[in-house]
């Protein structure tokens, strides 16, 4: 089970690199959905000694909300906005991957003291969570499209979710259900905002909003 958990975290790291390297919004949405499935599996593998109906419900809710509902909403927003790619990111895709690789190495260094707080066999969980959070933050600040920034927010929240899996040993259900509710509300609000931005200005480039004048 320890080996399976490490494999899941490695796959999570690879999905982050895919987010950094892909310009296609549909591919990024698919990657976020894959992350949701991996997080659900991580919850189950991390709770083998205390596998209860609450833990199973938590894993299933993560997959349903993050892997099905939110990607469906984002695909609908992509169709409504009629945009398929992030054409001109603030930071290009090759530099983004290189920066992501550096951030990954830093996460392993910084998280070394924290690994003692994780369950036995979960040595990759903390650096994986940190890298996922940093990947989300990097996407938010380095991309122009509002839709891509929403995906960055979801990736960042997936990192917070992974932290909860690693550290919230006593009451993981309360922590994760609260996070799920917050992200669901946030994505609904972001979807409405994207729709209105696209309807009023015929684009969703957030950097152009700074030059608006009366």
C-alpha positions in Angstrom: 0.0 0.0 0.0 2.9 2.3 0.7 4.2 1.7 -2.9 0.8 2.4 -4.3 0.5 5.7 -2.4 3.9 6.8 -3.7 2.9 6.0 -7.2 -0.3 8.1 -6.8 1.8 11.1 -5.6 4.3 10.7 -8.5 1.3 10.7 -10.9 0.0 13.9 -9.2 3.4 15.5 -9.7 3.3 14.6 -13.4 -0.2 16.1 -13.8 1.2 19.4 -12.4 4.0 19.4 -15.0 1.3 18.7 -17.6 -0.7 21.8 -16.5 2.5 23.9 -16.8 3.3 22.6 -20.3 -0.2 22.6 -22.0 -1.8 25.4 -23.8 -5.1 23.6 -24.6 -7.8 24.5 -22.0 -9.6 21.2 -22.6 -6.4 19.3 -21.8 -5.9 21.3 -18.6 -9.5 20.6 -17.5 -8.9 16.9 -18.1 -5.7 17.1 -16.1 -7.5 18.7 -13.1 -10.1 15.9 -13.4 -7.4 13.3 -13.3 -6.0 15.0 -10.2 -9.4 14.6 -8.5 -9.3 10.8 -9.2 -5.8 10.6 -7.8 -6.8 12.5 -4.6 -9.8 10.2 -4.1 -7.4 7.2 -4.3 -5.0 8.9 -1.9 -7.7 9.3 0.7 -8.5 5.6 0.5 -4.9 4.4 0.5 -4.0 6.7 3.4 -6.9 5.4 5.5 -6.5 1.6 5.2 -6.3 1.2 8.9 -9.4 3.3 9.6 -11.4 2.8 6.4 -14.9 3.9 7.3 -18.0 5.0 5.5 -17.1 8.6 6.2 -13.7 8.2 4.5 -15.2 6.4 1.5 -17.8 9.1 1.2 -15.1 11.7 1.3 -13.2 10.1 -1.5 -16.3 9.7 -3.6 -17.4 13.3 -3.0 -13.9 14.5 -4.1 -14.1 12.5 -7.3 -17.7 13.5 -8.0 -17.3 17.2 -7.4 -13.7 17.8 -8.5 -13.6 15.1 -11.2 -17.1 15.4 -12.8 -19.1 18.4 -11.7 -16.4 21.2 -11.8 -14.8 19.9 -15.1 -18.3 19.9 -16.7 -18.9 23.5 -15.6 -15.5 24.5 -16.9 -16.0 22.8 -20.3 -19.3 24.6 -20.6 -17.5 27.9 -19.8 -15.0 27.1 -22.6 -17.8 26.5 -25.1 -19.6 29.7 -24.1 -16.4 31.8 -24.2 -15.4 30.2 -27.5 -11.7 29.9 -26.5 -9.6 26.8 -26.9 -6.0 27.8 -26.0 -3.9 30.1 -23.8 -2.2 31.7 -26.8 0.1 34.3 -25.1 0.9 33.5 -21.5 2.9 35.9 -19.4 5.5 33.2 -19.0 6.0 30.7 -21.8 5.4 27.0 -21.5 9.0 25.8 -21.7 10.2 28.3 -19.0 7.1 27.3 -17.0 8.2 23.7 -17.0 11.7 24.6 -16.0 10.5 26.9 -13.2 8.2 24.0 -12.1 11.1 21.6 -11.9 13.0 24.1 -9.7 9.9 24.5 -7.5 9.6 20.7 -7.2 13.2 20.4 -6.0 12.6 23.2 -3.5 9.5 21.5 -2.2 11.4 18.4 -1.4 14.0 20.5 0.5 11.6 22.7 2.4 9.2 19.8 3.3 11.9 17.6 4.8 11.2 18.7 8.5 7.4 18.2 7.9 7.6 14.7 6.7 7.9 13.4 10.3 4.3 14.6 10.8 2.9 12.4 8.0 1.7 8.9 8.4 4.3 6.1 8.0 5.0 5.6 4.3 3.7 9.0 3.1 7.1 10.6 2.6 6.1 12.0 -0.8 2.8 13.4 0.3 4.0 16.7 1.8 6.3 17.7 -1.1 3.6 16.6 -3.6 1.0 18.8 -1.8 3.4 21.8 -1.7 4.2 21.5 -5.4 0.6 21.3 -6.3 -0.2 24.5 -4.4 2.8 26.3 -6.0 1.8 25.0 -9.4 -1.7 26.5 -8.9 -0.3 29.8 -7.7 2.1 30.0 -10.6 -0.6 29.3 -13.2 -2.8 32.1 -11.6 0.0 34.7 -12.0 1.5 33.6 -15.3 -1.5 33.1 -17.5 -3.8 35.7 -19.1 -7.1 33.8 -19.6 -9.5 33.9 -16.7 -10.4 30.2 -17.4 -6.8 29.2 -17.1 -6.6 31.1 -13.8 -9.6 29.2 -12.5 -7.8 26.0 -13.3 -4.8 27.3 -11.4 -7.1 27.9 -8.4 -8.4 24.4 -8.6 -4.9 23.0 -8.7 -4.0 25.1 -5.7 -7.0 23.8 -3.8 -6.0 20.2 -4.8 -2.8 20.9 -3.0 -4.6 22.0 0.1 -6.7 18.9 -0.1 -3.6 16.8 -0.3 -2.2 18.6 2.8 -5.4 17.7 4.6 -5.0 14.0 3.6 -1.4 14.1 5.0 -1.9 16.0 8.2 -5.6 16.1 9.3 -5.5 12.6 10.8 -8.0 13.1 13.6 -10.9 14.9 11.7 -10.2 14.7 8.0 -13.8 14.6 7.1 -14.7 18.0 8.5 -11.6 19.6 7.0 -12.1 18.2 3.5 -15.8 18.7 3.3 -15.2 22.4 4.3 -12.6 22.7 1.5 -14.9 21.0 -1.0 -17.7 23.4 -0.2 -15.4 26.5 -0.5 -14.0 25.4 -3.9 -17.5 24.6 -5.3 -18.8 28.0 -4.4 -15.7 29.8 -5.7 -15.8 28.0 -9.1 -19.5 28.9 -9.5 -18.7 32.6 -8.8 -15.7 32.4 -11.2 -17.8 30.8 -13.9 -20.4 33.6 -13.6 -17.7 36.2 -13.7 -16.1 34.7 -16.8 -19.4 34.6 -18.6 -20.1 38.3 -17.9 -16.5 39.3 -18.9 -16.8 37.5 -22.2 -20.2 38.9 -22.9 -19.2 42.5 -22.3 -15.7 42.6 -23.7 -15.6 39.7 -26.2 -12.5 38.2 -24.5 -11.4 36.8 -21.2 -7.9 38.2 -21.0 -7.7 39.6 -17.5 -4.6 41.7 -18.2 -6.6 43.9 -20.6 -9.0 44.8 -17.8 -6.3 47.0 -16.2 -6.5 49.4 -19.1 -10.2 50.0 -18.9 -11.2 53.6 -18.7 -14.5 55.5 -18.2 
